């Protein structure tokens, strides 16, 4: 009797498993036939290219920037992109093939041009024995390419792709390009700086990928901090002050927007799920060193880029468990994230909160639990930091002429809300002991202008009313 019970029990369990499998697979197949939501269709709509000829697009020059000296960097960059675009699963751009990065910078970014971060960089640039002159000669080809990049049209073709240009060569060359201009003539230096700031603000506004958005922030901030050091000198050319105030306007709504980077991650995740070739497993993928380098340059944790990557869904016998309703729910979440990110102080939504209003069945929630919780907050805050630096540098110019009676806090309050601290919505602060204007930064705490925690710029003596009074008394 006992010997007959075991096979019967096994048969019953087997039938239950088969039945469950048929139920789940039937659910998956039937749900995949569901009509996509309007939000899903809107987010997955193909993005048209404005530039028909890729060889006229500066985006590809950025990818091929460090190509061998005899190569066309635009063509090399386009080849890198085409190779990645043709793969069955998205991977980062491959810069390791021969001829693609022969001109890579062999030293750290700050070692290429130490004078860039000097307290008075112009004085250092114009010295005849300045060390950077040797670097400028060594990187002559990269300087020519950078000048070419500034003159080209730009369109971010990295949409729904992974990877980023190499930041090391771009950052080093952009510094040498501006420094070399100031070393030759102040007017030429200002022209180059103006072109550089203008170009990277265009990239910031038109970036369709997170990596390009962050790269534009890094390059723009590097220019802004350099400008801040120039205009903090006791004597500054009036033309420089006028032009700098024009360049340092606060970020616009389009420059703040994360719409395209967020949408790109959604489309990238959906495409990854739809590709039929599953031979490449995640563990075999190459580490994204270019994105890691970009994160370090932006003072972000490298793993933050991973936190916004859409994960692969669970699979049953080779089939994805993600139904169309699941992807509609994801689309609702990404759309809500885009709208919230467009407003500086709006909290970003959580997937679980959005999923409460979705039409997912209990079985769909069990087979594919919505555990994905991307962290876009650091990237949104990074944009606010960039805006704070722009506003602080503008205030260095606006407050340059000392007032006879008004104190610095009074003038900060009267200058207008467009120059208020974007983290708080209140006037910027100042430290009379450290002689620094400052924003409270992303932690929202007033640390007295300590540059470790706050975002601060120096306050020159000419701006301090107490110094002006002392000078008049001395006369």
Backbone torsions as a table, in degrees:
resi	resn	phi	psi	omega
1	UNK	NA	-39.3	-177.7
2	UNK	-68.3	-36.8	-177.7
3	UNK	-67.2	-26.9	178.3
4	UNK	-80.9	-25.9	-176.1
5	UNK	-69.9	-38.1	-176.3
6	UNK	-64.0	-49.3	177.2
7	UNK	-62.2	-36.0	179.6
8	UNK	-65.8	-42.7	179.3
9	UNK	-65.0	-41.9	178.7
10	UNK	-63.0	-39.5	179.5
11	UNK	-63.9	-42.5	-179.7
12	UNK	-63.1	-44.2	179.6
13	UNK	-63.3	-42.6	-179.6
14	UNK	-62.4	-42.6	179.0
15	UNK	-63.7	-37.9	178.5
16	UNK	-64.1	-42.4	179.9
17	UNK	-64.2	-45.4	178.6
18	UNK	-61.6	-43.0	179.0
19	UNK	-62.2	-42.1	178.8
20	UNK	-64.3	-42.5	179.2
21	UNK	-61.1	-45.2	180.0
22	UNK	-63.4	-37.3	179.1
23	UNK	-65.3	-45.8	-178.7
24	UNK	-67.0	-46.9	-179.4
25	UNK	-63.9	-38.6	177.7
26	UNK	-63.9	-39.3	178.0
27	UNK	-63.5	-44.4	-178.9
28	UNK	-62.2	-48.6	-177.5
29	UNK	-65.6	-40.4	-179.4
30	UNK	-68.5	-39.3	-178.4
31	UNK	-70.9	-27.8	178.0
32	UNK	-66.7	-19.9	178.8
33	UNK	-85.9	-4.3	179.0
34	UNK	-61.9	147.6	178.5
35	UNK	-73.3	128.4	-179.6
36	UNK	-61.4	150.5	178.8
37	UNK	-73.8	163.3	178.6
38	UNK	-63.0	-36.3	179.2
39	UNK	-65.0	-42.8	178.1
40	UNK	-61.3	-45.6	-179.4
41	UNK	-64.0	-36.6	179.8
42	UNK	-65.8	-42.1	-177.2
43	UNK	-74.5	-27.5	-177.7
44	UNK	-98.3	5.1	178.0
45	UNK	-63.7	132.0	-178.4
46	UNK	-56.7	140.4	179.3
47	UNK	-91.9	115.9	-178.7
48	UNK	-70.9	148.1	176.8
49	UNK	-91.5	131.7	177.3
50	UNK	-78.6	-39.5	179.8
51	UNK	-90.1	116.2	-179.5
52	UNK	-76.5	-36.7	-178.0
53	UNK	-95.1	108.8	-177.9
54	UNK	-62.4	-25.1	-178.8
55	UNK	-76.0	-2.1	173.1
56	UNK	-102.3	3.8	-174.9
57	UNK	-99.1	119.6	179.8
58	UNK	-63.6	-18.6	178.0
59	UNK	-56.7	-40.5	-177.6
60	UNK	-75.2	-25.9	173.7
61	UNK	-66.0	-36.8	177.2
62	UNK	-62.4	-40.2	179.6
63	UNK	-67.6	-39.0	-177.6
64	UNK	-99.7	21.1	-171.4
65	UNK	-58.3	-38.3	-176.0
66	UNK	-97.2	18.5	179.9
67	UNK	-61.7	161.4	-178.8
68	UNK	-53.3	151.8	-172.3
69	UNK	-58.7	-31.3	-178.8
70	UNK	-89.1	-0.8	-175.8
71	UNK	-93.5	159.1	172.6
72	UNK	-85.3	110.7	-175.1
73	UNK	-63.0	-30.2	179.0
74	UNK	-68.4	-44.0	178.8
75	UNK	-65.0	-41.8	178.1
76	UNK	-61.4	-44.0	178.7
77	UNK	-62.7	-39.4	178.8
78	UNK	-66.9	-37.9	177.3
79	UNK	-63.7	-40.0	178.2
80	UNK	-61.6	-43.2	-179.1
81	UNK	-67.5	-44.4	179.9
82	UNK	-60.4	-40.9	179.5
83	UNK	-61.2	-45.6	179.0
84	UNK	-67.8	-36.8	-177.9
85	UNK	-67.4	-27.0	-177.6
86	UNK	-88.4	-4.2	-179.1
87	UNK	-74.7	153.2	-179.0
88	UNK	-69.2	-34.7	176.2
89	UNK	-124.2	142.6	-177.9
90	UNK	-60.4	134.1	173.9
91	UNK	-136.2	166.6	178.4
92	UNK	-70.3	164.4	177.6
93	UNK	-68.2	139.2	-176.9
94	UNK	-96.2	106.5	179.1
95	UNK	-97.7	2.1	-172.8
96	UNK	-88.5	-11.7	179.1
97	UNK	-67.3	149.5	-178.9
98	UNK	-54.5	137.4	177.5
99	UNK	89.2	-6.1	-174.5
100	UNK	-95.5	-21.4	-178.3
101	UNK	-147.6	37.1	179.6
102	UNK	-65.3	-25.5	-177.7
103	UNK	-98.8	23.2	178.9
104	UNK	-62.6	147.0	-178.9
105	UNK	-75.5	125.6	-173.8
106	UNK	-83.4	-5.9	-178.2
107	UNK	-123.7	173.2	178.3
108	UNK	-65.1	154.9	-177.6
109	UNK	-56.6	-45.4	-177.7
110	UNK	-70.7	-19.3	179.4
111	UNK	-80.6	-20.3	179.7
112	UNK	-68.7	-40.8	-177.4
113	UNK	-142.3	77.8	-179.5
114	UNK	-60.7	-28.4	-177.6
115	UNK	-64.8	-19.3	-177.7
116	UNK	-57.7	-35.9	-176.3
117	UNK	-101.2	15.4	176.2
118	UNK	-67.3	155.4	-179.8
119	UNK	-64.3	-30.4	175.4
120	UNK	-129.0	79.6	-173.1
121	UNK	-62.1	-35.9	-178.4
122	UNK	-62.1	-39.8	178.1
123	UNK	-61.2	-39.2	179.2
124	UNK	-70.1	-41.6	-178.2
125	UNK	-62.8	-36.5	-172.0
126	UNK	-87.7	1.5	173.4
127	UNK	-73.3	137.5	-177.6
128	UNK	-68.6	-26.4	-179.5
129	UNK	-98.7	18.8	-178.6
130	UNK	-60.6	133.3	-176.4
131	UNK	-64.3	-27.9	-174.7
132	UNK	-66.0	-20.1	179.4
133	UNK	-61.8	-34.8	176.3
134	UNK	-66.2	-42.4	178.9
135	UNK	-64.1	-39.9	-179.0
136	UNK	-62.2	-38.5	178.6
137	UNK	-69.9	-38.5	-178.0
138	UNK	-66.7	-35.4	-176.6
139	UNK	-104.2	34.0	-176.1
140	UNK	-57.0	-43.7	-178.7
141	UNK	-64.2	-41.3	178.2
142	UNK	-64.6	-36.4	177.6
143	UNK	-64.5	-39.3	177.2
144	UNK	-64.5	-40.7	179.1
145	UNK	-66.9	-36.9	-180.0
146	UNK	-65.9	-40.3	176.6
147	UNK	-62.3	-38.9	176.8
148	UNK	-63.4	-42.1	179.6
149	UNK	-59.6	-41.9	-177.9
150	UNK	-67.1	-19.9	-178.0
151	UNK	-97.3	-7.3	-176.5
152	UNK	-91.4	158.2	171.5
153	UNK	-74.3	160.9	-176.0
154	UNK	-135.1	135.1	170.1
155	UNK	-147.1	128.4	-175.7
156	UNK	-78.0	100.7	178.0
157	UNK	-90.5	12.1	177.6
158	UNK	-82.5	0.2	-178.5
159	UNK	-53.0	129.1	-179.3
160	UNK	62.7	25.8	172.8
161	UNK	-122.3	161.9	174.4
162	UNK	-105.2	164.7	177.7
163	UNK	99.8	172.2	-176.4
164	UNK	-154.6	158.9	172.4
165	UNK	-62.9	161.6	177.6
166	UNK	-75.9	117.8	-175.3
167	UNK	-76.5	-26.2	-174.0
168	UNK	-59.5	-50.4	-178.6
169	UNK	-69.8	-38.1	-178.9
170	UNK	-65.7	-45.7	-179.0
171	UNK	-65.4	-45.9	-179.1
172	UNK	-62.4	-44.1	-175.7
173	UNK	-71.0	-38.0	-179.6
174	UNK	-64.0	-34.6	177.0
175	UNK	-68.0	-45.1	179.2
176	UNK	-63.4	-37.9	-179.0
177	UNK	-61.1	-47.3	-179.9
178	UNK	-70.2	-44.0	-178.3
179	UNK	-62.3	-42.5	179.8
180	UNK	-62.3	-35.4	177.2
181	UNK	-65.2	-46.4	179.3
182	UNK	-66.8	-31.3	178.8
183	UNK	-66.5	-33.7	179.7
184	UNK	-78.2	-47.9	-177.3
185	UNK	-165.6	138.6	-177.9
186	UNK	-58.4	-39.8	-179.5
187	UNK	-63.0	-42.3	179.6
188	UNK	-66.1	-40.5	178.0
189	UNK	-60.9	-42.6	179.7
190	UNK	-66.9	-37.7	177.1
191	UNK	-62.4	-43.8	-179.7
192	UNK	-67.2	-41.1	179.0
193	UNK	-63.9	-39.9	178.6
194	UNK	-62.7	-45.3	178.8
195	UNK	-63.2	-39.1	-177.7
196	UNK	-66.9	-49.0	179.3
197	UNK	-62.2	-44.3	-179.5
198	UNK	-60.8	-43.7	-177.9
199	UNK	-65.1	-44.6	-176.7
200	UNK	-72.9	-24.6	172.9
201	UNK	-71.4	-33.4	174.4
202	UNK	-64.1	-44.3	178.9
203	UNK	-63.1	-41.6	178.4
204	UNK	-59.7	-39.7	-178.7
205	UNK	-72.8	-37.0	-171.8
206	UNK	-103.0	1.3	-178.8
207	UNK	-60.8	134.9	179.2
208	UNK	-109.7	0.0	179.7
209	UNK	-130.5	155.3	-179.5
210	UNK	-65.3	-41.1	-178.4
211	UNK	-62.9	-39.9	179.2
212	UNK	-71.4	-33.7	177.0
213	UNK	-63.6	-46.1	-179.0
214	UNK	-68.4	-39.6	177.8
215	UNK	-59.3	-43.6	178.9
216	UNK	-63.3	-40.0	176.8
217	UNK	-60.6	-46.2	-178.1
218	UNK	-60.5	-47.3	-178.4
219	UNK	-67.9	-41.4	179.1
220	UNK	-64.4	-45.9	179.6
221	UNK	-62.1	-36.4	178.6
222	UNK	-62.7	-39.7	175.4
223	UNK	-67.0	-41.7	-177.9
224	UNK	-64.7	-43.6	178.7
225	UNK	-64.6	-36.8	175.8
226	UNK	-63.7	-46.3	177.8
227	UNK	-59.9	-39.2	179.9
228	UNK	-60.5	-39.1	178.0
229	UNK	-69.0	-35.2	178.8
230	UNK	-65.5	-45.9	-173.6
231	UNK	-84.0	-1.8	176.4
232	UNK	-89.3	-1.1	178.5
233	UNK	-73.3	151.8	-179.5
234	UNK	-58.8	-36.3	179.9
235	UNK	-121.6	122.5	-178.2
236	UNK	-134.1	139.0	178.3
237	UNK	-60.1	134.9	-177.0
238	UNK	-62.6	-36.0	178.6
239	UNK	-62.7	-40.8	178.1
240	UNK	-62.3	-43.4	-179.6
241	UNK	-63.3	-43.2	-179.6
242	UNK	-63.8	-46.0	-178.8
243	UNK	-68.5	-38.9	-179.7
244	UNK	-63.0	-40.7	179.5
245	UNK	-62.4	-34.2	177.3
246	UNK	-68.9	-39.6	-177.5
247	UNK	-73.2	-28.1	-170.0
248	UNK	-95.2	22.3	178.2
249	UNK	-60.2	146.2	179.0
250	UNK	-56.0	157.9	-179.8
251	UNK	-60.3	142.5	176.3
252	UNK	-87.4	171.3	179.3
253	UNK	-59.2	-43.1	-179.4
254	UNK	-68.3	-31.7	177.2
255	UNK	-71.6	-31.2	176.8
256	UNK	-74.1	-28.5	-167.8
257	UNK	-60.7	136.1	173.8
258	UNK	-108.2	16.1	-174.6
259	UNK	-55.1	-55.1	-175.0
260	UNK	-68.1	-44.1	176.9
261	UNK	-58.6	-41.5	179.2
262	UNK	-65.8	-45.9	-179.7
263	UNK	-64.0	-36.5	179.1
264	UNK	-61.7	-41.2	179.1
265	UNK	-65.8	-36.1	177.7
266	UNK	-64.7	-49.3	-179.2
267	UNK	-64.3	-39.2	178.8
268	UNK	-61.5	-43.5	177.9
269	UNK	-64.7	-39.9	-179.8
270	UNK	-68.1	-42.2	178.9
271	UNK	-64.1	-40.7	179.7
272	UNK	-59.9	-36.9	-178.4
273	UNK	-73.9	-29.6	-175.2
274	UNK	-86.6	-17.0	-178.9
275	UNK	-64.7	134.7	-176.0
276	UNK	-79.2	-25.6	-176.5
277	UNK	-79.9	111.4	-177.7
278	UNK	-110.9	20.7	-175.3
279	UNK	-74.5	-22.8	-178.0
280	UNK	-95.2	110.1	-178.7
281	UNK	-90.6	156.0	-175.5
282	UNK	-55.8	-34.8	-176.7
283	UNK	-66.1	-20.6	-177.4
284	UNK	-89.9	-5.6	-177.8
285	UNK	-71.8	145.1	-179.6
286	UNK	-71.1	141.1	177.1
287	UNK	-62.3	137.4	-177.1
288	UNK	-83.9	83.5	-175.1
289	UNK	-69.2	-33.3	-179.7
290	UNK	-66.8	-39.6	176.9
291	UNK	-67.8	-37.2	177.5
292	UNK	-63.5	-41.9	178.0
293	UNK	-63.9	-39.8	178.5
294	UNK	-64.5	-40.9	178.8
295	UNK	-61.5	-42.6	179.0
296	UNK	-64.0	-41.5	178.7
297	UNK	-63.4	-30.1	179.9
298	UNK	-91.0	3.1	-178.1
299	UNK	59.0	41.3	175.9
300	UNK	-115.7	153.8	174.4
301	UNK	-70.0	130.2	-176.9
302	UNK	-55.1	-32.9	-177.3
303	UNK	-71.7	-9.7	-180.0
304	UNK	-63.0	-33.5	177.1
305	UNK	-64.7	-33.4	178.8
306	UNK	-68.5	-30.8	-174.7
307	UNK	-69.2	-16.5	179.4
308	UNK	-104.7	-0.8	176.0
309	UNK	-72.5	131.2	180.0
310	UNK	-70.6	125.5	-175.3
311	UNK	-77.4	160.8	172.6
312	UNK	-70.2	142.1	178.7
313	UNK	-82.0	165.4	177.4
314	UNK	-65.2	149.9	-178.5
315	UNK	-124.3	142.3	177.2
316	UNK	-122.7	112.5	179.4
317	UNK	52.0	43.9	176.9
318	UNK	84.8	-4.2	-179.3
319	UNK	-105.5	139.4	176.6
320	UNK	-69.9	139.0	179.0
321	UNK	-84.8	-5.2	-176.7
322	UNK	-78.4	113.3	177.7
323	UNK	-82.9	171.9	176.3
324	UNK	-62.7	-35.2	177.5
325	UNK	-64.7	-34.4	176.5
326	UNK	-63.0	-46.3	-179.9
327	UNK	-68.1	-30.7	174.2
328	UNK	-64.1	-37.5	178.0
329	UNK	-66.5	-43.5	175.9
330	UNK	-60.2	-40.6	179.8
331	UNK	-62.0	-41.1	176.8
332	UNK	-59.2	-41.8	-178.6
333	UNK	-66.7	-46.8	-179.4
334	UNK	-64.5	-38.0	179.0
335	UNK	-65.1	-41.3	177.6
336	UNK	-65.4	-36.5	178.2
337	UNK	-64.8	-43.2	179.0
338	UNK	-59.4	-46.2	-178.3
339	UNK	-66.4	-40.4	-179.7
340	UNK	-69.0	-37.9	-177.8
341	UNK	-68.1	-21.9	178.9
342	UNK	-72.9	-14.7	176.5
343	UNK	-110.4	122.6	-169.5
344	UNK	-56.1	-43.6	-172.0
345	UNK	-101.6	10.4	178.4
346	UNK	-82.3	132.1	177.0
347	UNK	-67.6	142.0	-179.9
348	UNK	-77.9	143.9	-175.8
349	UNK	-72.5	160.7	173.3
350	UNK	-105.3	143.5	-178.3
351	UNK	-60.0	-41.0	-177.9
352	UNK	-63.2	-32.3	178.8
353	UNK	-71.3	-40.8	178.8
354	UNK	-67.6	-37.1	-176.1
355	UNK	-66.4	-20.3	-179.9
356	UNK	-60.7	-31.3	-177.7
357	UNK	-95.4	8.4	-177.8
358	UNK	-85.9	158.6	-178.9
359	UNK	-86.1	18.6	-178.0
360	UNK	-63.7	139.2	176.7
361	UNK	-81.4	167.7	179.6
362	UNK	-61.6	-41.6	-179.5
363	UNK	-65.3	-38.6	177.6
364	UNK	-64.0	-38.6	178.6
365	UNK	-68.2	-32.6	-179.9
366	UNK	-75.1	-42.3	-177.2
367	UNK	-76.3	-25.0	-179.9
368	UNK	-141.6	72.9	-178.5
369	UNK	-61.5	136.5	-177.8
370	UNK	-82.9	80.0	-176.8
371	UNK	-98.2	-4.1	-178.4
372	UNK	-69.8	126.2	-178.4
373	UNK	-136.7	76.7	-176.1
374	UNK	-64.1	145.0	-177.3
375	UNK	-108.2	89.3	178.3
376	UNK	-86.7	-9.8	-174.4
377	UNK	-56.9	-46.0	-179.8
378	UNK	-59.6	-33.4	-179.6
379	UNK	-75.4	-35.9	175.1
380	UNK	-66.2	-42.2	178.8
381	UNK	-66.3	-31.8	179.5
382	UNK	-63.1	-36.8	176.8
383	UNK	-66.7	-37.2	178.0
384	UNK	-65.9	-37.1	176.5
385	UNK	-61.4	-44.1	178.5
386	UNK	-60.0	-43.3	179.0
387	UNK	-63.1	-41.4	179.3
388	UNK	-61.1	-40.9	179.5
389	UNK	-66.1	-38.8	176.7
390	UNK	-61.9	-45.5	-177.9
391	UNK	-66.9	-40.1	179.6
392	UNK	-64.6	-43.0	178.8
393	UNK	-64.6	-37.5	175.9
394	UNK	-62.4	-40.5	179.5
395	UNK	-65.4	-31.4	175.9
396	UNK	-58.8	-33.9	179.2
397	UNK	-81.2	-47.1	-176.1
398	UNK	-63.5	-32.3	-178.6
399	UNK	-96.4	11.3	-174.1
400	UNK	-64.3	-42.0	178.3
401	UNK	-80.1	120.9	-176.3
402	UNK	-69.4	143.5	175.2
403	UNK	-88.7	150.9	-177.5
404	UNK	-73.4	-34.2	-176.1
405	UNK	-127.1	-36.5	-174.0
406	UNK	-65.7	136.6	177.8
407	UNK	-81.2	165.5	179.4
408	UNK	-60.3	-47.5	178.0
409	UNK	-57.2	-37.7	178.5
410	UNK	-64.4	-43.4	-179.2
411	UNK	-67.8	-36.0	177.1
412	UNK	-63.8	-33.7	179.6
413	UNK	-76.8	-29.7	-175.2
414	UNK	-90.5	-11.6	-173.2
415	UNK	-70.2	-22.0	177.4
416	UNK	119.1	149.6	-173.5
417	UNK	-66.1	-22.6	-179.7
418	UNK	-66.6	-14.2	177.6
419	UNK	-111.4	13.2	175.8
420	UNK	-73.7	167.4	179.0
421	UNK	-68.0	117.8	-178.4
422	UNK	-67.2	-16.1	178.3
423	UNK	-78.2	-27.1	-175.2
424	UNK	-120.1	-25.0	-173.8
425	UNK	81.7	6.2	178.8
426	UNK	-112.2	167.5	-179.3
427	UNK	-57.0	150.6	173.7
428	UNK	-60.6	161.6	-178.5
429	UNK	-108.9	166.9	175.6
430	UNK	-143.6	151.7	179.7
431	UNK	-113.0	109.8	179.8
432	UNK	-66.7	-24.3	180.0
433	UNK	-78.8	-40.4	-179.9
434	UNK	-92.3	-7.8	-177.9
435	UNK	55.9	49.8	-177.7
436	UNK	-135.0	137.8	168.2
437	UNK	-85.5	145.7	-178.0
438	UNK	-156.0	156.1	171.4
439	UNK	-104.3	150.2	-178.5
440	UNK	-70.6	-17.1	178.6
441	UNK	79.4	-174.9	-171.5
442	UNK	-68.3	-21.2	179.2
443	UNK	-80.6	-9.7	177.6
444	UNK	70.4	10.5	-177.0
445	UNK	-106.9	141.1	177.9
446	UNK	-83.9	107.1	179.2
447	UNK	-105.5	25.8	173.4
448	UNK	70.5	20.3	179.3
449	UNK	88.0	6.9	177.9
450	UNK	-61.4	115.7	-176.4
451	UNK	-63.3	-13.3	176.5
452	UNK	-68.3	-33.2	-175.7
453	UNK	-117.2	-38.9	-179.9
454	UNK	-95.0	163.3	173.5
455	UNK	-99.3	115.2	-171.3
456	UNK	-134.1	158.5	175.5
457	UNK	-135.2	152.7	-178.9
458	UNK	-69.9	148.6	177.4
459	UNK	-108.1	108.6	-175.9
460	UNK	-68.6	153.7	-179.8
461	UNK	-55.0	-33.2	-178.6
462	UNK	-63.4	-20.6	-178.7
463	UNK	-88.8	-16.5	-172.9
464	UNK	-87.8	115.6	-177.8
465	UNK	-59.9	-30.4	179.3
466	UNK	-65.9	-34.4	177.6
467	UNK	-70.6	-36.7	179.6
468	UNK	-65.3	-40.6	178.5
469	UNK	-63.9	-41.4	-179.4
470	UNK	-63.1	-39.5	179.6
471	UNK	-64.9	-42.5	-179.7
472	UNK	-65.2	-36.3	-179.8
473	UNK	-67.2	-34.5	-178.8
474	UNK	-68.5	-28.7	179.2
475	UNK	-73.3	NA	NA
